[in-house]
């Protein structure tokens, strides 16, 4: 998984606790400042990602930067932050998928700290200032609640800052691997402010940073990565004996982590479970002939949709799409109440009545392609609407890319959907598929831009490569 400036900046704060760890992270930040002076994903430009990444990096440089190079980067960063905060009202509204994970609670803590250090002007009635006031109100609403490792909020524990630590159940916050929510940034916050120098937290961070000092959005992700990779491979149909033997150890490990009634989460060492991982892994098990009960998927059902996590602010489109795929794999037809519910939810959340955005991925091609695959045979009219949008938005060179620049990942998703539709009796213009395949063959190599949404944008490379290979192996 690619590294994030945001998480790395939190580790760089640990100078008084672990000088070497902190210095390596600081060096990584120095090497990864963007040409405009900001931090975050170079492409696509996602405003929420740039705001928290740049604020987090500037704060640690102000606190720890001592070299001439640091001063130059501070000057460039100050100019970048002024542009970012000045245009925040319009910029934050421009991100089609909305906020990054925990943004509405994390950003205000960074803003107030940056203001106190003199890094940025007082935000007052600007949108980032209004976020700060909203955070205070939310903290008041959370009074009496205690966030522990069973709640997904633990992933963003640093949102508590110095004034909201009363909402954290510190005694029960850590996972067995020493992390807080499998998040390097939340774990660094824990080791800095809640349990200064905690050995298990520091050991977790040391295990999960790369040789250059960078830290990922989440670690480990030993359910998410093999599950999505195998799901992509399974689109090719039942594997031969040799391939099945290669897949089986990974499937067996997923089965070992499956809990009847609630399913699975993104990692084996992560307490919360969710419908997105549960539904996709259920469908995967059914494709590979593993016995599993649909009740785990049904346990996430709400009145109008299927929740991804408990207490989530808004439902996930892709989680509901994957639930639909699981329900179909379980043999539920289009008249089943759960299927009717999900189809109604998806129809009501389309843009232009043809495609979807989702809070876990920056590109609409990811949920739209997965929706075509999940809804096939259950709502073919909806699938045809989605296919027409995919075909109409193909670039002249055969590629796809929502953010103006074509990507191998987005092109693979679109081809997955078109090939799946074709294999199951649908009509697709062969010229469109061949154009896409020709482009993908020439542009399949990494690196890939980070399109997945966590606290910032990140890239799970093996998952993306498996999507690409599932297409190229099909023809």
URFEN-V92937 format. One record per residue. SS is DSSP state (@ for helix, = for strand, . for the rest). Layout:
ss
SS
SS
This chain:
ss
.
.
=
=
@
@
@
@
@
@
@
@
.
@
@
@
.
.
@
@
@
@
@
@
@
@
@
@
@
@
@
.
.
.
.
.
.
.
.
.
.
.
.
.
.
.
@
@
@
@
@
@
@
@
@
@
@
@
@
@
@
@
@
@
.
.
.
@
@
@
@
@
@
@
@
@
@
@
@
@
@
@
@
@
@
@
.
@
@
@
@
@
@
@
.
.
.
.
.
.
.
.
@
@
@
@
@
@
@
@
@
@
@
@
@
@
.
.
.
.
.
.
.
.
.
.
@
@
@
@
@
@
@
@
@
@
@
@
@
@
@
.
.
.
.
.
=
.
.
.
.
@
@
@
@
@
@
@
@
@
.
.
.
.
@
@
@
=
.
@
@
@
.
.
.
.
.
.
.
=
.
.
=
@
@
@
@
@
@
@
@
@
@
@
.
.
.
.
@
@
@
@
@
@
@
@
@
.
=
.
.
.
.
.
=
=
.
.
.
.
.
.
.
@
@
@
@
@
@
@
@
@
@
@
.
.
.
.
.
.
@
@
@
@
@
@
@
@
@
@
@
@
@
@
@
@
@
.
=
.
.
.
=
.
.
.
.
.
.
.
.
.
.
.
@
@
@
@
@
@
@
@
@
@
@
@
@
.
.
.
.
.
.
.
@
@
@
@
.
.
=
.
.
.
.
=
.
.
.
.
.
.
.
.
.
.
@
@
@
@
@
@
@
@
@
@
@
@
@
.
.
.
.
.
.
.
@
@
@
@
@
@
@
@
@
@
@
@
.
.
=
.
.
.
=
.
.
=
.
.
=
.
.
@
@
@
@
@
@
@
@
@
@
@
@
.
.
.
.
@
@
@
@
@
@
@
@
@
@
@
@
@
.
.
.
.
.
.
.
.
.
.
.
.
.
.
.
@
@
@
@
@
@
@
@
@
@
@
@
@
@
@
@
.
.
.
.
.
.
@
@
@
@
@
@
@
@
@
@
@
@
@
.
.
.
.
.
.
.
.
.
=
=
.
.
.
=
=
.
.
@
@
@
@
@
@
@
@
@
@
@
@
.
.
.
